[in-house]
Amino acid sequence: MKKPRHTTEQIIEKLRQADVALGKGQKVPEICKSLQTTEQTYYRWRQKYGGMAPEMTKQLRVLEKENARLKKLVAELMGHSDTTMVSRVYQHLAKNLDHMRASALKAVGQSASPPAATS
């Protein structure tokens, strides 16, 4: 698996720098050059981490670990022949993951829907 180039804390710091630059009237392409990233990466980061406080990174990591654990569990269950049980477990896990994601976003004051990307 490819190692991420930036930690969550670094990404949040870069997004804060971008917010300051946007407030000063700079355009997104200029900001991306100064942050040494692409516009696509900037908007992906903005969608995933936008408005997140640095303190929330620990909670995000916990949720990501839990999600990985649940995905592994589902993958193990997929090896079994009882597909109705597997589909019920998967639906339950997906519902819980959506609930956890909405709770995390609510904690940082965002809605559950991703923000619209503007140029």
N, C-alpha and C positions, 0 to 999 in steps of 0.2 A: 504494500500500500504506500502511496506517495505521501511523504511527510509535508505537512503544511509549512509554508514559508513564514507565516506570521502567526503569533499567538493571538488569542482573543483580546488580550489587553492591548497589544500593538494595533490591532484593527480598530478598536474603540478609540484609541488615541488618534489614529489617522483620520477617523471620521470626525472627531472633534476639531482637528486642524482644518478639515474640509469645511465644516460648518462656519468656522471663523472666516475662512477665505470667501465663502459664499456670501457671508454678511458684509464683506468688504467689496462685493461686486464682481469678484472673479467668476469666470465661467468654468463649468465642470471639466472640459478638456484641459484647461490650464492647471486646474487643481490636481487632476490625475497625473499630469506630467511632474508636478512638484512632489507628489506622493509616490512617484515611480510605480504606478499601477495603471491598468487599463480602465476605460469607462465601464466595461462590462463587469469587471471585478468590483469597481466602486459601487455600482448599483446593486450587485449581489450582496456586498457587505452592508449597504444601506438597508436593504430589505431584511437581512438576517439580524443585524446588530444595531440598526438605527435607533437612537433614543435610549439605548441601554446604558445604564450606569456601570462603572467598573466593578462595583460590588456584586452586580448580577452575574458576572462571569462564572463565579463559583457555582451558583445555582444552575446555570446553563450547562456546565460540565457534568454536574450530577445528573441532569435530565438526559444528556447525551449518552452517558454511561448506562443509564437505565434503559434507554431506547436500544442500545447495542445489545444489552443482555436479553431484552425481550425479543429482538430480531433473531438472536441465536436460538432462543427457546422455540420460536415459531419454525425456524429452519429444521430443528431437531424433530419437531412434531410432524413436519411435512414428510419425513421419512416413514411415518406410520401410515397404515392403510385407511384409517378411519377419517375420511375427508370431512365429514360433517362436524366432527369434534374440532378438527383443525380450523375449519372456516369459522366456527363459533369463537374459538380462542383468538383467532386473528382479528375478527370484528371487535371483540372486547378490547384487545390491545390497542387497536387503531383508535377506538373511542377514548380510551384512557390517555393515549398520547395527545390527541387533539385537546382534551381537557387540560392536560399539563401545559401544553404550549399556550393555550388561551390564558391560563392562570399566570404564566410567566410574563406574557405580554401585558396583561392587565396590571401586573405589579409594576411595570415600567410606564404605564399610562398609555398604551397603544391599544388599538382595536385588534381583533383576531385576524382581520383581513390585511394582506400586505399593502404597504403604501404604493401609490401609483408612481411610476418612474417618470420624472420630468427632466427635460434637457435644459 
